[in-house]
Amino acid sequence: MNRGRFTIRGERYLSLEAVAECYQVEAAWVWQVYEHGLLGRGEDVGGTIVVAAAMLERMAVIRRLSLLGAADLALVEVLLDEMG
């Protein structure tokens, strides 16, 4: 395995586990964020879900919002929409 890094159609992707490692959070929480649709459309690579590396900035915002007390992902989604 590529330590969670993949290239699909010329674009860089990371496994959800690699994203969790980047932000030092539980992989289960990243899965919840993904399942809620906040990390865009993922790809299945041999049973591993990967998301575009371009979503890392969005993940950083989601992480900051969660640290500020916006633990409810529905609230995070509203805040992200308001931020543009």
Beta strands, then each sheet from edge to edge (+ up, - down):
strand 1: 5-8
strand 2: 11-15
strand 3: 43-45
strand 4: 48-52
sheet 1: 1+ 2- 4+ 3-
end
